[in-house]
Amino acid sequence: MRFETNVKDIVQRTYNVKSFRFPRPPELSYRPGQFMFITISSGGMKMTKHFTISSSPTERGFIEFTKKLTGHEFSNALDALKVGDWAEIDAPYGSFTFEGEHEKVGMLSGGIGITPLRSICRYCTDMRLRASIVLLYGNRTEADIVFRKELEEMQEQNRGLKVVFTLDEPSEGWTGLRGRINVEMLKGEIPDYLERVFYTCGPPSMVEVMVELLRDLKVPEKQIIKEHFTGY
């Protein structure tokens, strides 16, 4: 459905990532992992771009997308948004979704590519689904981890969810994994990988590396679901 709306809230997630929330019409339904088109006004001109819906269908008071602010034209227009500003939403779209149809799931993500997986993990936690989910989430530094506190809290609430962070440039005090997601890391954290359906999302180059990694491990193509993020 397409509807006009106004910014309800803006949440600072990290030093360069914000979530933008809008009132959710009661008649709007979507599946965790889908995306929407958002139109905003900047300098008298309308600009449109698509973003993953980072909120979960279980969060009925708002619909949200989350964006890394890159300094490009649309990012700057978003950064200038204030509560109450006009917007138009067209949603939902996409098939990168999960609602409990697989018993075992693996998730491989990096950076802002976490947004659809946040939606899925929130949904599974709120719905108390029995699916077993292992999320491997890579970032450059601790400061770049989006939704860190929430993912850690969901892991405590959901016995079926395991969240593993890995950093390219960890601080001396970092006790988690180090380096980019690789075969050894995946085998160590997800030893039953051949039994799982994998969802991978992030920048196209990262997604392709993850797909090749899974292929090297002989994970069947039918067990690999991918989503490319552009416009970083």
Buried (B, 14 or more C-beta within 10 A) or exposed (E): EEBEBEBBEBEEBBEBBBBBBBBBEEEBEBBBBBBBBBBBBBEEEEBEBBBBBBBBBEBEEBBBBBBBBBEEEBBEBBBEBEEEBEBBBBBBEBEBBBBBEBEBBBBBBBBBBBBBBBBBBBBBBBBEBEBBBBBBBBBEEBEBBBBBEBBEEBBEEBEBBBBBBBBEEBEEEBEEBEEBBBEEBBEEBBEEBEBBBBBBBBBEEBBBBBBEBBEEBEBEEEBBBBBBBEBB
